[in-house]
Amino acid sequence: MNILKCTKCNAYTLKEKCPECDSKTFSPKPPKYSPLDQYGKYRLIYKKEQLL
């Protein structure tokens, strides 16, 4: 069982939907690091676009 975080109200819960605002929840943990990251190139491009 993992702790999940609400995308709207930033509340923590164990359920798939937030009990306060009925929004979808997600895992607040970052993805595992891998030197063979398949999507690292796309993540860097996205990051650069956000800074412009």
N, C-alpha and C positions, 0 to 999 in steps of 0.2 A: 504494500500500500504506500503510495507516494503522496506528498503534500502538493497540491495544485494551487495556482494563483489565478485570480479572476482578471480578465483583460480590461474590464471597465472600472470596477471599484477598488482594484488592487487588494482584495481580501483573500486570505488563504483558507482553503477547504480541502476535504478529501474526496469531494464529489466532482463529477464531470461538468455539472452546471452549478453556478454560484447560487447559494440559497438566498442571498440578499437581492441580487439584481437579475437573476435568471440568465446570465451571460455565460459563454463558454469559458472553461478554465484551461490552463496549460501548465506544463512543468517549468518552474523557474530555474532549473539547473541548466547550465550551458552544455552544449554537445561535447562529447569526448574528443580530445585532441588526437589527431592521427597525422603522421608525416605523409601518408599517402592519401590526403584529403582530395576526393574527387571533385568537390564543389568549391574549393578554396579560391580558384581563379574567378569564379562568378561572384563570390562573396566580396573579393577585393574590388572588382569592377563596380558592384553595387555601392560599396562604401565610398569609392571615389566620386560616383555620381551624386551621392547624398551631400557631399561637401561642396559641390559647385553651386 
